[in-house]
Amino acid sequence: MNERIKQLAEQAAITTNLETDYFEKDINKWVDYYSEKFAELIVQECIDLARFCECIDGSRDPDDYTKGCHDAIHITIERMASEFGVRL
């Protein structure tokens, strides 16, 4: 497994384990909550990577192609966040 995915899985487990009182030994609730947190972390990682690409294109030349690329990255970030319910 990819090292970053392992880190995100561990982070999701830590977050989920902090809320164990809520689950009252119901493993199905725990698994659902963990899965949701893990997926959310992966989507957030994708958004952060897209933002990084947006930053390295910081020249913001008036050139239509450059502006189009910057706008496409911004739209992609917005759509990922919207589709997966992740706050920006």
Helices and strands as residue ranges (DSSP letters): H 3-17, H 20-23, H 27-56, H 64-84
